[in-house]
Amino acid sequence: MCFSSLGFFQQGGLAPGGFNSDAKLRRESSDVEDMFLAHMSGMDTLARGLRNIARLLEDGSLDELVHKRYQRFDSDIGALMEAGKVPEWGEPTVPSGKQELAEMLFQSAL
């Protein structure tokens, strides 16, 4: 839920859309209390995801990771590509995307 909640913050909310927490039966129990508890649990999960991603955004660790991961897009060959002036340099050196670090950051927020 953390990762999907990131869009809420980056886009300034859900407007003009919304969030659907429907009441369709997808399992055998149709007990009112079971359905109530399932909905409350879903809303709690959404709230926890929102709090966790807010914490990651406030401490700046996620933004720093994304900036470092894509910093070459604004320098060297990345800037030339954006300007449409890429000479034939061969294969570029590919640094680590730090995928494991990104996953660890999200998991640490749980």
N, C-alpha and C positions, 0 to 999 in steps of 0.2 A: 504494500500500500504506500510505502514511502516514495518509491520512484514515481508512481502515478500521481501522487500528491504534489510533486515538483511542478507540474504544469499549472496547478492552481495558483502558486506563488509567482511563477514566471509570467503568467498571462494576466495577473491582477484579478483573479477570481474565475468564475464560471460563466459570467454573462456573455452573451444572451442565452446560453444553454442552462444546464442544470446537472444534478447528480441523481441517478435513478436507483432507488432502493425499493425494488418491487416486491410484491407479495405472492409471486407464483409458487405453487407447490412443486418442488423438485425432489421430494422424498416422500416416504410413506406416511409420516406423521402429519396430521392436520389439526392437532391439538392447538387450541388458541394460545396456551401458555408457551408451548414449544415455538410457535411462530413469533410470538412476542420476544422471547429470549433470543431467537435467531436474528431478528431485526436489531435488537439492542446491541448484540454482539457485533453485528456488521457496522453499526454506527460508531461503536467504541473503537473498532479497528480503523475506520476512516479517521476518527479524531486522533488516534495515536499516530497514524501515518502523517497527518498534518503537523502535529507537534514535533515529531522527529525530524521531518524535512525542514521545518522552521529553524530548529536548532542547528542543523547542518548549514543552512544558509546564513544564519546569524554569526556563527564562528568563522565563516569564510573558507573552511577547508574544502568544500565542494567547488566553489568558484576558483580557488587557487589551483586545484587539480585540473580543472577544465582549461584554465588559462595556460598552465604548463604543457598540457597535452597538445594544445593547438597553437602554441606560440610560434612555431615555424611557419604557420600559414601567413603570418604578417612579416616575415623576414626571409632573406635569401630567395630561394626558388619559389617559395609560396607567394611572395609579393610579386615576383615576375609573372607567375601563372595568373594571378588576379589581373595584372595589367595586360595580359596577352602577349608577353614578350619572353617566352621561354626558349633559351638556347638548348642545344642538345648536350646535356651534361651527363648523360648516362643514368644509371640507377641511383636514386638518392639514398643516403644513409637513413635508415628507419629507426628512430628511437622507440623505446618502450612506450606504449599507450597507458601504462599503469592501470590496466583493467582490474587487476587483483586489489590494488589500493582503493580504487573506486568502490568495488564490491565490499571491501572491508569497512569503508566509511559508512556505507548504507547499513551493513550488519551491526556496526557498533551503535547505531542510533536506535536499534530495536530494544 
